[in-house]
Amino acid sequence: MDFDLPQDLTDYLAELDAFIEREIDPLQAADDNQRFFDHRREWARTDFDRGGLPREEWEALLAEAKRRADVAGHLRFALPRAYGGRDGSNLWMAVIREHLATRGLGLHNDLQNEHSIVANHPFVLIFRDFGTPEQQAEFIPGMLDHRTHRVSFGLTEPAHGSDATHMETVAVAETRDGVPGYRIDGEKMWITGMHVASHCAVFARTSGKAGDARGISCLLVPRDTPGLKIEEYLWTFNMPTDHPRISFENVWVPAQALLGPPDDGLAIAQHFVHENRIRQAASSLGAACYCIAQSIEYARERKPFGKALATNQGIQFPLVELATQAEMLRLLIRKTAWEMDRMPKPEVARRLSDKVSMCNYWANRLCCEAADTAMQVHGGIGYSRHKPFEHIYRHHRRYRITEGAEQIQMRKVAGHLFGFLGR
């Protein structure tokens, strides 16, 4: 059993570091862009006059970083080579995401809005696996050029949260002007990115009854379709916000807007969940390791009452526990990612879903604990916005709710342990 990372992977991490130092760090330092990463960042990033949306200058900076990463061949790393990627595996992506987060906050990897120089591109793979040839030809190039097509994910509803099967948004077959299509009525919540989206992938019940997994379809609704209305942007613990509540009233789309098979839309919703969760877990682990390392360094340097903080067991023991958990979690994340690479996607859902959930919920919890401990070790300066710990906490705290709340993840694990999902 060999736990060493492959040499080509460690070489690629060095390549990423060199790219960050050559292209991304100077961009962050230029033209006062550093204001987005210091204690003023809420004001710098957030446009309070537009409902708390990200400021255009902030999003333009992120777009330029992505453009440079794409030119250098990093942004599409996880995608197939047919789409300009490098066929990045789950193991490689987990190691990369941990590595980038361990570097700390910065333009290379600021997860407040899922920004990274090594991106996910889940909708490219969704269109590859579920889209018609016409949809693939239109959307995949449009999404990869980062200009013409951006698709938001319209699944969650105000009254149902984690339960997608009791969906109140409905799509009824209706022909208008001789063209068959669907009329959509309902409401969605936390639909990230709608302020810049070209389309919303709306999940709506097309048959069956509330609670049925089947009978839900996915429809591509252009942003400017009459009847689609952004009701409000929801202000969160972690600003700025791009998470609106939107309504659909007598919204009509042609039948060609159907993405994937009718009545089986939840398969699309679940398509990328395991890959996303294992990478998210790796990012949370990396952020936790950053907090631990910064706390250790500070405890060795800070000398109240004439001796280093690090000599006190009250400081040592919490960090020892965090470091121990991080070491164990890293092994589970990498083993799970390695196993994911050795089986097809349906097998991952059947055989590894519990392990992915273990990684995800524990990593997100560990990161919050590590950030909180870092604030405590650093004292007043740790609580301030002159240090990144409060920002790390606020960002990663949401992952204990989004992408499957930790209680949902634990229920998944219990289903495997106790046989509720089959043995």
Secondary structure, 3 states (H helix, E strand, C coil): CCCCCCHHHHHHHHHHHHHHHHHHHHHHHHHHHHHHHCCCHHHHHEEHHHCCEECHHHHHHHHHHHHHHHHCCCCCCCCCHHHCCCCCCHHHHHHHHHHHHHCCCCCCEEHHHCEECCCCCHHHHHHHHHCCHHHHHHHHHHHHCCCCCCEEEECCCCCCCCCCCCCCCEEEEEEECCEEEEEEEEEECCCCCCCCCCEEEEEEECCCCCCCCCCEEEEEEECCCCCEEEEEECCCCCCCCCCEEEEEEEEEEEHHHEECCCCECHHHHCCCHHHHHHHHHHHHHHHHHHHHHHHHHHHHHCCHHHCCHHHCHHHHHHHHHHHHHHHHHHHHHHHHHHHHCCCCHHHHHHHCHHHHHHHHHHHHHHHHHHHHHHHHHHCHHHHCCCCCHHHHHHHHHHHHCCCCCHHHHHHHHHHHHCCCCCC
